[in-house]
């Protein structure tokens, strides 16, 4: 876990879901959020690492961090 200031406003549990579902759920959640808010996504799909990197690059949302542990991935995004 990162700094306490990285507490998410919303968290999505996309564990067990494969592409494109984690990204689709992320996009839906981001549409409800205000600029600057944080979204944490939990995933198990190994392809989600490159998916979230590409998604953030394409949409302009910030990828604050991406971590992997025990076959699970955590992504923290900042809404643009």
C-alpha positions in Angstrom: 0.0 0.0 0.0 1.2 3.5 -0.7 1.0 6.7 1.3 -2.1 7.4 3.3 -2.9 10.3 0.9 -3.5 7.7 -1.8 -6.8 6.5 -0.2 -9.3 6.0 -3.0 -12.6 7.7 -3.3 -14.0 4.6 -5.0 -12.8 1.0 -5.3 -13.7 -1.6 -7.9 -13.2 -5.3 -7.4 -12.6 -6.7 -10.9 -10.9 -9.9 -9.7 -11.8 -12.9 -11.7 -12.8 -10.8 -14.7 -11.0 -10.8 -18.0 -10.5 -8.1 -20.6 -12.3 -5.9 -21.4 -14.5 -6.0 -18.3 -12.0 -4.4 -15.8 -11.5 -1.5 -18.2 -15.2 -1.1 -18.9 -16.0 -1.1 -15.1 -13.3 1.5 -14.6 -14.6 3.7 -17.4 -18.1 3.5 -15.9 -16.8 4.4 -12.4 -14.7 7.3 -13.7 -17.7 8.8 -15.4 -19.3 9.3 -12.0 -16.3 10.9 -10.4 -15.0 14.4 -10.1 -11.7 15.6 -11.4 -8.8 14.7 -9.0 -10.6 11.9 -7.3 -8.9 8.5 -6.9 -10.1 5.1 -8.1 -8.5 1.8 -7.0 -9.1 -1.2 -9.2 -8.3 -4.8 -8.0 -7.8 -7.3 -10.8 -6.4 -10.7 -11.5 -6.1 -10.6 -15.3 -2.3 -10.4 -16.1 -3.2 -8.5 -19.3 -4.7 -5.7 -17.1 -1.2 -4.2 -16.6 -0.8 -3.2 -20.2 -4.5 -2.5 -20.5 -4.5 0.1 -17.7 -1.3 1.7 -19.0 -2.9 2.1 -22.5 -6.2 3.2 -21.1 -4.7 6.0 -19.0 -2.5 7.1 -21.9 -5.5 7.3 -24.2 -7.9 9.0 -21.8 -5.6 11.3 -20.0 -6.4 9.9 -16.5 -3.4 9.5 -14.3 -2.0 6.1 -13.3 -0.7 6.9 -9.8 0.6 3.4 -9.3 0.3 -0.2 -10.4 1.3 -3.0 -8.1 1.3 -6.8 -8.2 1.3 -9.3 -5.4 0.1 -12.9 -5.0 -1.4 -12.9 -8.5 -3.5 -9.8 -7.9 -3.0 -6.4 -9.4 -3.9 -3.0 -7.8 -4.2 0.1 -9.9 -4.7 3.6 -8.5 -6.0 6.1 -11.1 -6.6 9.8 -10.7 -9.5 11.2 -12.6 -8.4 13.9 -15.1 
